[in-house]
């Protein structure tokens, strides 16, 4: 099984509007933490997530989280 690339060993702290988003799972996106299609040709796919209201979020950029797309602190061990 392919392993994702670590983009950064820290979460992205963002304030997002309500809506649909696509989180990068492969770590290759130039638009991390969001998908730009760089996973093409791999086993990875973008992960769609929806926010019902404007929200402060911490999105994983190390791609090791157990709670995707949200940071769970896994970056402290990569």
mmCIF file of the N, C-alpha and C atoms, coordinates in Angstrom:
data_MODEL
# 
_entry.id   MODEL 
# 
loop_
_atom_site.group_PDB 
_atom_site.id 
_atom_site.type_symbol 
_atom_site.label_atom_id 
_atom_site.label_alt_id 
_atom_site.label_comp_id 
_atom_site.label_asym_id 
_atom_site.label_entity_id 
_atom_site.label_seq_id 
_atom_site.pdbx_PDB_ins_code 
_atom_site.Cartn_x 
_atom_site.Cartn_y 
_atom_site.Cartn_z 
_atom_site.occupancy 
_atom_site.B_iso_or_equiv 
_atom_site.pdbx_formal_charge 
_atom_site.auth_seq_id 
_atom_site.auth_comp_id 
_atom_site.auth_asym_id 
_atom_site.auth_atom_id 
_atom_site.pdbx_PDB_model_num 
ATOM 1   N N  . UNK A 1 1  ? 0.827   -1.185 0.000   1.00 0.00 ? 1  UNK A N  1 
ATOM 2   C CA . UNK A 1 1  ? 0.000   0.000  0.000   1.00 0.00 ? 1  UNK A CA 1 
ATOM 3   C C  . UNK A 1 1  ? 0.876   1.254  0.000   1.00 0.00 ? 1  UNK A C  1 
ATOM 4   N N  . UNK A 1 2  ? 0.532   2.197  -0.839  1.00 0.00 ? 2  UNK A N  1 
ATOM 5   C CA . UNK A 1 2  ? 1.285   3.442  -0.916  1.00 0.00 ? 2  UNK A CA 1 
ATOM 6   C C  . UNK A 1 2  ? 1.123   4.257  0.362   1.00 0.00 ? 2  UNK A C  1 
ATOM 7   N N  . UNK A 1 3  ? 2.175   4.971  0.732   1.00 0.00 ? 3  UNK A N  1 
ATOM 8   C CA . UNK A 1 3  ? 2.107   5.858  1.885   1.00 0.00 ? 3  UNK A CA 1 
ATOM 9   C C  . UNK A 1 3  ? 2.082   7.295  1.377   1.00 0.00 ? 3  UNK A C  1 
ATOM 10  N N  . UNK A 1 4  ? 1.313   8.151  2.059   1.00 0.00 ? 4  UNK A N  1 
ATOM 11  C CA . UNK A 1 4  ? 1.281   9.550  1.637   1.00 0.00 ? 4  UNK A CA 1 
ATOM 12  C C  . UNK A 1 4  ? 2.590   10.257 1.951   1.00 0.00 ? 4  UNK A C  1 
ATOM 13  N N  . UNK A 1 5  ? 2.871   11.313 1.204   1.00 0.00 ? 5  UNK A N  1 
ATOM 14  C CA . UNK A 1 5  ? 4.031   12.149 1.471   1.00 0.00 ? 5  UNK A CA 1 
ATOM 15  C C  . UNK A 1 5  ? 3.680   13.130 2.586   1.00 0.00 ? 5  UNK A C  1 
ATOM 16  N N  . UNK A 1 6  ? 4.622   13.388 3.472   1.00 0.00 ? 6  UNK A N  1 
ATOM 17  C CA . UNK A 1 6  ? 4.420   14.391 4.515   1.00 0.00 ? 6  UNK A CA 1 
ATOM 18  C C  . UNK A 1 6  ? 4.628   15.756 3.859   1.00 0.00 ? 6  UNK A C  1 
ATOM 19  N N  . UNK A 1 7  ? 3.588   16.563 3.811   1.00 0.00 ? 7  UNK A N  1 
ATOM 20  C CA . UNK A 1 7  ? 3.717   17.901 3.226   1.00 0.00 ? 7  UNK A CA 1 
ATOM 21  C C  . UNK A 1 7  ? 4.375   18.840 4.233   1.00 0.00 ? 7  UNK A C  1 
ATOM 22  N N  . UNK A 1 8  ? 3.844   18.896 5.431   1.00 0.00 ? 8  UNK A N  1 
ATOM 23  C CA . UNK A 1 8  ? 4.416   19.685 6.529   1.00 0.00 ? 8  UNK A CA 1 
ATOM 24  C C  . UNK A 1 8  ? 4.118   18.976 7.841   1.00 0.00 ? 8  UNK A C  1 
ATOM 25  N N  . UNK A 1 9  ? 5.016   19.094 8.783   1.00 0.00 ? 9  UNK A N  1 
ATOM 26  C CA . UNK A 1 9  ? 4.809   18.479 10.093  1.00 0.00 ? 9  UNK A CA 1 
ATOM 27  C C  . UNK A 1 9  ? 4.151   19.471 11.038  1.00 0.00 ? 9  UNK A C  1 
ATOM 28  N N  . UNK A 1 10 ? 3.100   20.097 10.536  1.00 0.00 ? 10 UNK A N  1 
ATOM 29  C CA . UNK A 1 10 ? 2.282   21.011 11.338  1.00 0.00 ? 10 UNK A CA 1 
ATOM 30  C C  . UNK A 1 10 ? 0.929   21.146 10.653  1.00 0.00 ? 10 UNK A C  1 
ATOM 31  N N  . UNK A 1 11 ? -0.123  21.408 11.424  1.00 0.00 ? 11 UNK A N  1 
ATOM 32  C CA . UNK A 1 11 ? -1.445  21.551 10.818  1.00 0.00 ? 11 UNK A CA 1 
ATOM 33  C C  . UNK A 1 11 ? -1.612  22.921 10.162  1.00 0.00 ? 11 UNK A C  1 
ATOM 34  N N  . UNK A 1 12 ? -2.582  23.007 9.269   1.00 0.00 ? 12 UNK A N  1 
ATOM 35  C CA . UNK A 1 12 ? -2.968  24.281 8.670   1.00 0.00 ? 12 UNK A CA 1 
ATOM 36  C C  . UNK A 1 12 ? -4.115  24.850 9.503   1.00 0.00 ? 12 UNK A C  1 
ATOM 37  N N  . UNK A 1 13 ? -3.911  26.014 10.075  1.00 0.00 ? 13 UNK A N  1 
ATOM 38  C CA . UNK A 1 13 ? -4.931  26.677 10.890  1.00 0.00 ? 13 UNK A CA 1 
ATOM 39  C C  . UNK A 1 13 ? -5.705  27.622 9.971   1.00 0.00 ? 13 UNK A C  1 
ATOM 40  N N  . UNK A 1 14 ? -6.989  27.321 9.753   1.00 0.00 ? 14 UNK A N  1 
ATOM 41  C CA . UNK A 1 14 ? -7.792  28.064 8.791   1.00 0.00 ? 14 UNK A CA 1 
ATOM 42  C C  . UNK A 1 14 ? -9.143  28.453 9.365   1.00 0.00 ? 14 UNK A C  1 
ATOM 43  N N  . UNK A 1 15 ? -9.715  29.491 8.811   1.00 0.00 ? 15 UNK A N  1 
ATOM 44  C CA . UNK A 1 15 ? -11.086 29.912 9.088   1.00 0.00 ? 15 UNK A CA 1 
ATOM 45  C C  . UNK A 1 15 ? -11.832 29.723 7.778   1.00 0.00 ? 15 UNK A C  1 
ATOM 46  N N  . UNK A 1 16 ? -12.688 28.705 7.706   1.00 0.00 ? 16 UNK A N  1 
ATOM 47  C CA . UNK A 1 16 ? -13.361 28.352 6.460   1.00 0.00 ? 16 UNK A CA 1 
ATOM 48  C C  . UNK A 1 16 ? -14.842 28.685 6.518   1.00 0.00 ? 16 UNK A C  1 
ATOM 49  N N  . UNK A 1 17 ? -15.367 29.078 5.389   1.00 0.00 ? 17 UNK A N  1 
ATOM 50  C CA . UNK A 1 17 ? -16.798 29.322 5.238   1.00 0.00 ? 17 UNK A CA 1 
ATOM 51  C C  . UNK A 1 17 ? -17.521 27.982 5.157   1.00 0.00 ? 17 UNK A C  1 
ATOM 52  N N  . UNK A 1 18 ? -18.835 28.011 5.348   1.00 0.00 ? 18 UNK A N  1 
ATOM 53  C CA . UNK A 1 18 ? -19.642 26.805 5.164   1.00 0.00 ? 18 UNK A CA 1 
ATOM 54  C C  . UNK A 1 18 ? -19.507 26.350 3.717   1.00 0.00 ? 18 UNK A C  1 
ATOM 55  N N  . UNK A 1 19 ? -19.479 25.044 3.507   1.00 0.00 ? 19 UNK A N  1 
ATOM 56  C CA . UNK A 1 19 ? -19.398 24.531 2.147   1.00 0.00 ? 19 UNK A CA 1 
ATOM 57  C C  . UNK A 1 19 ? -18.645 23.222 2.074   1.00 0.00 ? 19 UNK A C  1 
ATOM 58  N N  . UNK A 1 20 ? -18.403 22.788 0.839   1.00 0.00 ? 20 UNK A N  1 
ATOM 59  C CA . UNK A 1 20 ? -17.687 21.540 0.562   1.00 0.00 ? 20 UNK A CA 1 
ATOM 60  C C  . UNK A 1 20 ? -16.227 21.832 0.260   1.00 0.00 ? 20 UNK A C  1 
ATOM 61  N N  . UNK A 1 21 ? -15.372 20.963 0.764   1.00 0.00 ? 21 UNK A N  1 
ATOM 62  C CA . UNK A 1 21 ? -13.932 21.087 0.554   1.00 0.00 ? 21 UNK A CA 1 
ATOM 63  C C  . UNK A 1 21 ? -13.370 19.712 0.215   1.00 0.00 ? 21 UNK A C  1 
ATOM 64  N N  . UNK A 1 22 ? -12.217 19.696 -0.445  1.00 0.00 ? 22 UNK A N  1 
ATOM 65  C CA . UNK A 1 22 ? -11.557 18.449 -0.810  1.00 0.00 ? 22 UNK A CA 1 
ATOM 66  C C  . UNK A 1 22 ? -10.145 18.472 -0.251  1.00 0.00 ? 22 UNK A C  1 
ATOM 67  N N  . UNK A 1 23 ? -9.915  17.633 0.755   1.00 0.00 ? 23 UNK A N  1 
ATOM 68  C CA . UNK A 1 23 ? -8.632  17.553 1.449   1.00 0.00 ? 23 UNK A CA 1 
ATOM 69  C C  . UNK A 1 23 ? -7.690  16.611 0.709   1.00 0.00 ? 23 UNK A C  1 
ATOM 70  N N  . UNK A 1 24 ? -6.448  17.020 0.563   1.00 0.00 ? 24 UNK A N  1 
ATOM 71  C CA . UNK A 1 24 ? -5.412  16.204 -0.075  1.00 0.00 ? 24 UNK A CA 1 
ATOM 72  C C  . UNK A 1 24 ? -5.006  15.078 0.870   1.00 0.00 ? 24 UNK A C  1 
ATOM 73  N N  . UNK A 1 25 ? -5.069  13.839 0.379   1.00 0.00 ? 25 UNK A N  1 
ATOM 74  C CA . UNK A 1 25 ? -4.631  12.686 1.182   1.00 0.00 ? 25 UNK A CA 1 
ATOM 75  C C  . UNK A 1 25 ? -3.246  12.194 0.795   1.00 0.00 ? 25 UNK A C  1 
ATOM 76  N N  . UNK A 1 26 ? -2.754  12.604 -0.389  1.00 0.00 ? 26 UNK A N  1 
ATOM 77  C CA . UNK A 1 26 ? -1.476  12.064 -0.872  1.00 0.00 ? 26 UNK A CA 1 
ATOM 78  C C  . UNK A 1 26 ? -0.264  12.869 -0.422  1.00 0.00 ? 26 UNK A C  1 
ATOM 79  N N  . UNK A 1 27 ? -0.465  14.154 -0.102  1.00 0.00 ? 27 UNK A N  1 
ATOM 80  C CA . UNK A 1 27 ? 0.643   15.017 0.307   1.00 0.00 ? 27 UNK A CA 1 
ATOM 81  C C  . UNK A 1 27 ? 1.366   15.671 -0.846  1.00 0.00 ? 27 UNK A C  1 
ATOM 82  N N  . UNK A 1 28 ? 0.936   15.427 -2.084  1.00 0.00 ? 28 UNK A N  1 
ATOM 83  C CA . UNK A 1 28 ? 1.616   15.969 -3.266  1.00 0.00 ? 28 UNK A CA 1 
ATOM 84  C C  . UNK A 1 28 ? 1.061   17.301 -3.754  1.00 0.00 ? 28 UNK A C  1 
ATOM 85  N N  . UNK A 1 29 ? -0.107  17.682 -3.284  1.00 0.00 ? 29 UNK A N  1 
ATOM 86  C CA . UNK A 1 29 ? -0.776  18.882 -3.778  1.00 0.00 ? 29 UNK A CA 1 
ATOM 87  C C  . UNK A 1 29 ? 0.054   20.137 -3.541  1.00 0.00 ? 29 UNK A C  1 
ATOM 88  N N  . UNK A 1 30 ? 0.088   21.009 -4.522  1.00 0.00 ? 30 UNK A N  1 
ATOM 89  C CA . UNK A 1 30 ? 0.750   22.312 -4.375  1.00 0.00 ? 30 UNK A CA 1 
ATOM 90  C C  . UNK A 1 30 ? -0.174  23.285 -3.642  1.00 0.00 ? 30 UNK A C  1 
ATOM 91  N N  . UNK A 1 31 ? -1.424  22.858 -3.415  1.00 0.00 ? 31 UNK A N  1 
ATOM 92  C CA . UNK A 1 31 ? -2.435  23.674 -2.755  1.00 0.00 ? 31 UNK A CA 1 
ATOM 93  C C  . UNK A 1 31 ? -2.817  23.076 -1.394  1.00 0.00 ? 31 UNK A C  1 
ATOM 94  N N  . UNK A 1 32 ? -1.880  22.361 -0.763  1.00 0.00 ? 32 UNK A N  1 
ATOM 95  C CA . UNK A 1 32 ? -2.146  21.731 0.527   1.00 0.00 ? 32 UNK A CA 1 
ATOM 96  C C  . UNK A 1 32 ? -2.641  22.749 1.528   1.00 0.00 ? 32 UNK A C  1 
ATOM 97  N N  . UNK A 1 33 ? -3.609  22.396 2.361   1.00 0.00 ? 33 UNK A N  1 
ATOM 98  C CA . UNK A 1 33 ? -4.105  21.059 2.636   1.00 0.00 ? 33 UNK A CA 1 
ATOM 99  C C  . UNK A 1 33 ? -5.198  20.587 1.666   1.00 0.00 ? 33 UNK A C  1 
ATOM 100 N N  . UNK A 1 34 ? -5.469  21.382 0.633   1.00 0.00 ? 34 UNK A N  1 
ATOM 101 C CA . UNK A 1 34 ? -6.528  21.024 -0.300  1.00 0.00 ? 34 UNK A CA 1 
ATOM 102 C C  . UNK A 1 34 ? -5.975  20.315 -1.529  1.00 0.00 ? 34 UNK A C  1 
ATOM 103 N N  . UNK A 1 35 ? -6.803  19.496 -2.141  1.00 0.00 ? 35 UNK A N  1 
ATOM 104 C CA . UNK A 1 35 ? -6.426  18.696 -3.298  1.00 0.00 ? 35 UNK A CA 1 
ATOM 105 C C  . UNK A 1 35 ? -6.335  19.554 -4.562  1.00 0.00 ? 35 UNK A C  1 
ATOM 106 N N  . UNK A 1 36 ? -5.319  19.293 -5.378  1.00 0.00 ? 36 UNK A N  1 
ATOM 107 C CA . UNK A 1 36 ? -5.211  19.924 -6.688  1.00 0.00 ? 36 UNK A CA 1 
ATOM 108 C C  . UNK A 1 36 ? -5.143  18.884 -7.804  1.00 0.00 ? 36 UNK A C  1 
ATOM 109 N N  . UNK A 1 37 ? -5.434  17.614 -7.471  1.00 0.00 ? 37 UNK A N  1 
ATOM 110 C CA . UNK A 1 37 ? -5.414  16.550 -8.462  1.00 0.00 ? 37 UNK A CA 1 
ATOM 111 C C  . UNK A 1 37 ? -4.064  15.869 -8.633  1.00 0.00 ? 37 UNK A C  1 
ATOM 112 N N  . UNK A 1 38 ? -3.078  16.241 -7.833  1.00 0.00 ? 38 UNK A N  1 
ATOM 113 C CA . UNK A 1 38 ? -1.736  15.652 -7.946  1.00 0.00 ? 38 UNK A CA 1 
ATOM 114 C C  . UNK A 1 38 ? -1.700  14.171 -7.629  1.00 0.00 ? 38 UNK A C  1 
ATOM 115 N N  . UNK A 1 39 ? -2.769  13.620 -7.067  1.00 0.00 ? 39 UNK A N  1 
ATOM 116 C CA . UNK A 1 39 ? -2.828  12.195 -6.727  1.00 0.00 ? 39 UNK A CA 1 
ATOM 117 C C  . UNK A 1 39 ? -3.051  11.317 -7.958  1.00 0.00 ? 39 UNK A C  1 
ATOM 118 N N  . UNK A 1 40 ? -3.352  11.912 -9.104  1.00 0.00 ? 40 UNK A N  1 
ATOM 119 C CA . UNK A 1 40 ? -3.618  11.111 -10.310 1.00 0.00 ? 40 UNK A CA 1 
ATOM 120 C C  . UNK A 1 40 ? -2.477  10.119 -10.554 1.00 0.00 ? 40 UNK A C  1 
ATOM 121 N N  . UNK A 1 41 ? -2.834  8.889  -10.822 1.00 0.00 ? 41 UNK A N  1 
ATOM 122 C CA . UNK A 1 41 ? -1.844  7.841  -11.042 1.00 0.00 ? 41 UNK A CA 1 
ATOM 123 C C  . UNK A 1 41 ? -1.424  7.142  -9.769  1.00 0.00 ? 41 UNK A C  1 
ATOM 124 N N  . UNK A 1 42 ? -2.026  7.504  -8.636  1.00 0.00 ? 42 UNK A N  1 
ATOM 125 C CA . UNK A 1 42 ? -1.728  6.853  -7.363  1.00 0.00 ? 42 UNK A CA 1 
ATOM 126 C C  . UNK A 1 42 ? -2.998  6.190  -6.833  1.00 0.00 ? 42 UNK A C  1 
ATOM 127 N N  . UNK A 1 43 ? -2.893  5.560  -5.696  1.00 0.00 ? 43 UNK A N  1 
ATOM 128 C CA . UNK A 1 43 ? -4.052  4.924  -5.055  1.00 0.00 ? 43 UNK A CA 1 
ATOM 129 C C  . UNK A 1 43 ? -4.866  5.923  -4.228  1.00 0.00 ? 43 UNK A C  1 
ATOM 130 N N  . UNK A 1 44 ? -4.412  7.167  -4.146  1.00 0.00 ? 44 UNK A N  1 
ATOM 131 C CA . UNK A 1 44 ? -5.073  8.170  -3.310  1.00 0.00 ? 44 UNK A CA 1 
ATOM 132 C C  . UNK A 1 44 ? -6.196  8.880  -4.045  1.00 0.00 ? 44 UNK A C  1 
ATOM 133 N N  . UNK A 1 45 ? -7.135  9.396  -3.270  1.00 0.00 ? 45 UNK A N  1 
ATOM 134 C CA . UNK A 1 45 ? -8.246  10.204 -3.765  1.00 0.00 ? 45 UNK A CA 1 
ATOM 135 C C  . UNK A 1 45 ? -8.415  11.381 -2.812  1.00 0.00 ? 45 UNK A C  1 
ATOM 136 N N  . UNK A 1 46 ? -9.023  12.429 -3.310  1.00 0.00 ? 46 UNK A N  1 
ATOM 137 C CA . UNK A 1 46 ? -9.347  13.561 -2.438  1.00 0.00 ? 46 UNK A CA 1 
ATOM 138 C C  . UNK A 1 46 ? -10.423 13.130 -1.454  1.00 0.00 ? 46 UNK A C  1 
ATOM 139 N N  . UNK A 1 47 ? -10.374 13.682 -0.261  1.00 0.00 ? 47 UNK A N  1 
ATOM 140 C CA . UNK A 1 47 ? -11.388 13.405 0.752   1.00 0.00 ? 47 UNK A CA 1 
ATOM 141 C C  . UNK A 1 47 ? -12.313 14.614 0.844   1.00 0.00 ? 47 UNK A C  1 
ATOM 142 N N  . UNK A 1 48 ? -13.567 14.417 0.471   1.00 0.00 ? 48 UNK A N  1 
ATOM 143 C CA . UNK A 1 48 ? -14.547 15.498 0.551   1.00 0.00 ? 48 UNK A CA 1 
ATOM 144 C C  . UNK A 1 48 ? -15.033 15.629 1.992   1.00 0.00 ? 48 UNK A C  1 
ATOM 145 N N  . UNK A 1 49 ? -15.072 16.874 2.472   1.00 0.00 ? 49 UNK A N  1 
ATOM 146 C CA . UNK A 1 49 ? -15.684 17.129 3.766   1.00 0.00 ? 49 UNK A CA 1 
ATOM 147 C C  . UNK A 1 49 ? -16.518 18.399 3.662   1.00 0.00 ? 49 UNK A C  1 
ATOM 148 N N  . UNK A 1 50 ? -17.535 18.473 4.499   1.00 0.00 ? 50 UNK A N  1 
ATOM 149 C CA . UNK A 1 50 ? -18.501 19.565 4.445   1.00 0.00 ? 50 UNK A CA 1 
ATOM 150 C C  . UNK A 1 50 ? -18.581 20.255 5.796   1.00 0.00 ? 50 UNK A C  1 
ATOM 151 N N  . UNK A 1 51 ? -18.561 21.566 5.760   1.00 0.00 ? 51 UNK A N  1 
ATOM 152 C CA . UNK A 1 51 ? -18.772 22.366 6.966   1.00 0.00 ? 51 UNK A CA 1 
ATOM 153 C C  . UNK A 1 51 ? -20.154 22.997 6.859   1.00 0.00 ? 51 UNK A C  1 
ATOM 154 N N  . UNK A 1 52 ? -20.962 22.842 7.893   1.00 0.00 ? 52 UNK A N  1 
ATOM 155 C CA . UNK A 1 52 ? -22.323 23.376 7.894   1.00 0.00 ? 52 UNK A CA 1 
ATOM 156 C C  . UNK A 1 52 ? -22.355 24.871 8.188   1.00 0.00 ? 52 UNK A C  1 
ATOM 157 N N  . UNK A 1 53 ? -21.277 25.369 8.793   1.00 0.00 ? 53 UNK A N  1 
ATOM 158 C CA . UNK A 1 53 ? -21.205 26.798 9.113   1.00 0.00 ? 53 UNK A CA 1 
ATOM 159 C C  . UNK A 1 53 ? -19.751 27.246 9.095   1.00 0.00 ? 53 UNK A C  1 
ATOM 160 N N  . UNK A 1 54 ? -19.552 28.563 9.091   1.00 0.00 ? 54 UNK A N  1 
ATOM 161 C CA . UNK A 1 54 ? -18.193 29.102 9.149   1.00 0.00 ? 54 UNK A CA 1 
ATOM 162 C C  . UNK A 1 54 ? -17.522 28.550 10.392  1.00 0.00 ? 54 UNK A C  1 
ATOM 163 N N  . UNK A 1 55 ? -16.259 28.141 10.250  1.00 0.00 ? 55 UNK A N  1 
ATOM 164 C CA . UNK A 1 55 ? -15.615 27.425 11.348  1.00 0.00 ? 55 UNK A CA 1 
ATOM 165 C C  . UNK A 1 55 ? -14.105 27.601 11.319  1.00 0.00 ? 55 UNK A C  1 
ATOM 166 N N  . UNK A 1 56 ? -13.495 27.604 12.497  1.00 0.00 ? 56 UNK A N  1 
ATOM 167 C CA . UNK A 1 56 ? -12.048 27.552 12.636  1.00 0.00 ? 56 UNK A CA 1 
ATOM 168 C C  . UNK A 1 56 ? -11.660 26.076 12.630  1.00 0.00 ? 56 UNK A C  1 
ATOM 169 N N  . UNK A 1 57 ? -10.692 25.704 11.798  1.00 0.00 ? 57 UNK A N  1 
ATOM 170 C CA . UNK A 1 57 ? -10.278 24.303 11.705  1.00 0.00 ? 57 UNK A CA 1 
ATOM 171 C C  . UNK A 1 57 ? -8.756  24.200 11.707  1.00 0.00 ? 57 UNK A C  1 
ATOM 172 N N  . UNK A 1 58 ? -8.286  23.036 12.092  1.00 0.00 ? 58 UNK A N  1 
ATOM 173 C CA . UNK A 1 58 ? -6.867  22.682 12.027  1.00 0.00 ? 58 UNK A CA 1 
ATOM 174 C C  . UNK A 1 58 ? -6.805  21.445 11.133  1.00 0.00 ? 58 UNK A C  1 
ATOM 175 N N  . UNK A 1 59 ? -6.376  21.635 9.886   1.00 0.00 ? 59 UNK A N  1 
ATOM 176 C CA . UNK A 1 59 ? -6.338  20.527 8.936   1.00 0.00 ? 59 UNK A CA 1 
ATOM 177 C C  . UNK A 1 59 ? -4.951  19.903 8.893   1.00 0.00 ? 59 UNK A C  1 
ATOM 178 N N  . UNK A 1 60 ? -4.931  18.584 8.864   1.00 0.00 ? 60 UNK A N  1 
ATOM 179 C CA . UNK A 1 60 ? -3.686  17.824 8.844   1.00 0.00 ? 60 UNK A CA 1 
ATOM 180 C C  . UNK A 1 60 ? -2.914  18.080 7.549   1.00 0.00 ? 60 UNK A C  1 
ATOM 181 N N  . UNK A 1 61 ? -1.613  18.287 7.692   1.00 0.00 ? 61 UNK A N  1 
ATOM 182 C CA . UNK A 1 61 ? -0.734  18.407 6.532   1.00 0.00 ? 61 UNK A CA 1 
ATOM 183 C C  . UNK A 1 61 ? 0.346   17.324 6.518   1.00 0.00 ? 61 UNK A C  1 
ATOM 184 N N  . UNK A 1 62 ? 0.460   16.555 7.615   1.00 0.00 ? 62 UNK A N  1 
ATOM 185 C CA . UNK A 1 62 ? 1.448   15.471 7.636   1.00 0.00 ? 62 UNK A CA 1 
ATOM 186 C C  . UNK A 1 62 ? 0.879   14.200 7.011   1.00 0.00 ? 62 UNK A C  1 
ATOM 187 N N  . UNK A 1 63 ? -0.446  14.153 6.873   1.00 0.00 ? 63 UNK A N  1 
ATOM 188 C CA . UNK A 1 63 ? -1.177  13.049 6.237   1.00 0.00 ? 63 UNK A CA 1 
ATOM 189 C C  . UNK A 1 63 ? -1.151  11.758 7.046   1.00 0.00 ? 63 UNK A C  1 
ATOM 190 N N  . UNK A 1 64 ? -0.849  11.856 8.340   1.00 0.00 ? 64 UNK A N  1 
ATOM 191 C CA . UNK A 1 64 ? -0.800  10.685 9.218   1.00 0.00 ? 64 UNK A CA 1 
ATOM 192 C C  . UNK A 1 64 ? -1.959  10.637 10.207  1.00 0.00 ? 64 UNK A C  1 
ATOM 193 N N  . UNK A 1 65 ? -2.843  11.640 10.182  1.00 0.00 ? 65 UNK A N  1 
ATOM 194 C CA . UNK A 1 65 ? -3.934  11.739 11.145  1.00 0.00 ? 65 UNK A CA 1 
ATOM 195 C C  . UNK A 1 65 ? -4.851  10.512 11.107  1.00 0.00 ? 65 UNK A C  1 
ATOM 196 N N  . UNK A 1 66 ? -5.397  10.189 12.254  1.00 0.00 ? 66 UNK A N  1 
ATOM 197 C CA . UNK A 1 66 ? -6.399  9.120  12.346  1.00 0.00 ? 66 UNK A CA 1 
ATOM 198 C C  . UNK A 1 66 ? -7.808  9.702  12.255  1.00 0.00 ? 66 UNK A C  1 
ATOM 199 N N  . UNK A 1 67 ? -7.902  11.039 12.154  1.00 0.00 ? 67 UNK A N  1 
ATOM 200 C CA . UNK A 1 67 ? -9.198  11.734 12.090  1.00 0.00 ? 67 UNK A CA 1 
ATOM 201 C C  . UNK A 1 67 ? -9.247  12.669 10.877  1.00 0.00 ? 67 UNK A C  1 
ATOM 202 N N  . UNK A 1 68 ? -8.993  12.149 9.675   1.00 0.00 ? 68 UNK A N  1 
ATOM 203 C CA . UNK A 1 68 ? -8.930  13.018 8.495   1.00 0.00 ? 68 UNK A CA 1 
ATOM 204 C C  . UNK A 1 68 ? -10.244 13.746 8.232   1.00 0.00 ? 68 UNK A C  1 
ATOM 205 N N  . UNK A 1 69 ? -10.172 14.968 7.832   1.00 0.00 ? 69 UNK A N  1 
ATOM 206 C CA . UNK A 1 69 ? -9.008  15.768 7.453   1.00 0.00 ? 69 UNK A CA 1 
ATOM 207 C C  . UNK A 1 69 ? -8.401  16.561 8.605   1.00 0.00 ? 69 UNK A C  1 
ATOM 208 N N  . UNK A 1 70 ? -8.901  16.335 9.811   1.00 0.00 ? 70 UNK A N  1 
ATOM 209 C CA . UNK A 1 70 ? -8.509  17.160 10.951  1.00 0.00 ? 70 UNK A CA 1 
ATOM 210 C C  . UNK A 1 70 ? -7.254  16.631 11.657  1.00 0.00 ? 70 UNK A C  1 
ATOM 211 N N  . UNK A 1 71 ? -6.455  17.551 12.136  1.00 0.00 ? 71 UNK A N  1 
ATOM 212 C CA . UNK A 1 71 ? -5.222  17.216 12.850  1.00 0.00 ? 71 UNK A CA 1 
ATOM 213 C C  . UNK A 1 71 ? -5.545  16.504 14.161  1.00 0.00 ? 71 UNK A C  1 
ATOM 214 N N  . UNK A 1 72 ? -4.794  15.453 14.447  1.00 0.00 ? 72 UNK A N  1 
ATOM 215 C CA . UNK A 1 72 ? -4.927  14.752 15.731  1.00 0.00 ? 72 UNK A CA 1 
ATOM 216 C C  . UNK A 1 72 ? -3.601  14.737 16.494  1.00 0.00 ? 72 UNK A C  1 
ATOM 217 N N  . UNK A 1 73 ? -2.638  15.550 16.036  1.00 0.00 ? 73 UNK A N  1 
ATOM 218 C CA . UNK A 1 73 ? -1.336  15.622 16.695  1.00 0.00 ? 73 UNK A CA 1 
ATOM 219 C C  . UNK A 1 73 ? -0.316  14.634 16.185  1.00 0.00 ? 73 UNK A C  1 
ATOM 220 N N  . UNK A 1 74 ? -0.662  13.837 15.176  1.00 0.00 ? 74 UNK A N  1 
ATOM 221 C CA . UNK A 1 74 ? 0.264   12.822 14.647  1.00 0.00 ? 74 UNK A CA 1 
ATOM 222 C C  . UNK A 1 74 ? 1.558   13.435 14.113  1.00 0.00 ? 74 UNK A C  1 
ATOM 223 N N  . UNK A 1 75 ? 1.535   14.709 13.735  1.00 0.00 ? 75 UNK A N  1 
ATOM 224 C CA . UNK A 1 75 ? 2.723   15.362 13.182  1.00 0.00 ? 75 UNK A CA 1 
ATOM 225 C C  . UNK A 1 75 ? 3.881   15.415 14.187  1.00 0.00 ? 75 UNK A C  1 
ATOM 226 N N  . UNK A 1 76 ? 3.587   15.248 15.459  1.00 0.00 ? 76 UNK A N  1 
ATOM 227 C CA . UNK A 1 76 ? 4.652   15.302 16.464  1.00 0.00 ? 76 UNK A CA 1 
ATOM 228 C C  . UNK A 1 76 ? 5.555   14.067 16.406  1.00 0.00 ? 76 UNK A C  1 
ATOM 229 N N  . UNK A 1 77 ? 5.122   13.040 15.668  1.00 0.00 ? 77 UNK A N  1 
ATOM 230 C CA . UNK A 1 77 ? 5.935   11.820 15.582  1.00 0.00 ? 77 UNK A CA 1 
ATOM 231 C C  . UNK A 1 77 ? 6.438   11.530 14.171  1.00 0.00 ? 77 UNK A C  1 
ATOM 232 N N  . UNK A 1 78 ? 6.368   12.528 13.283  1.00 0.00 ? 78 UNK A N  1 
ATOM 233 C CA . UNK A 1 78 ? 6.915   12.315 11.922  1.00 0.00 ? 78 UNK A CA 1 
ATOM 234 C C  . UNK A 1 78 ? 8.177   13.108 11.715  1.00 0.00 ? 78 UNK A C  1 
# 
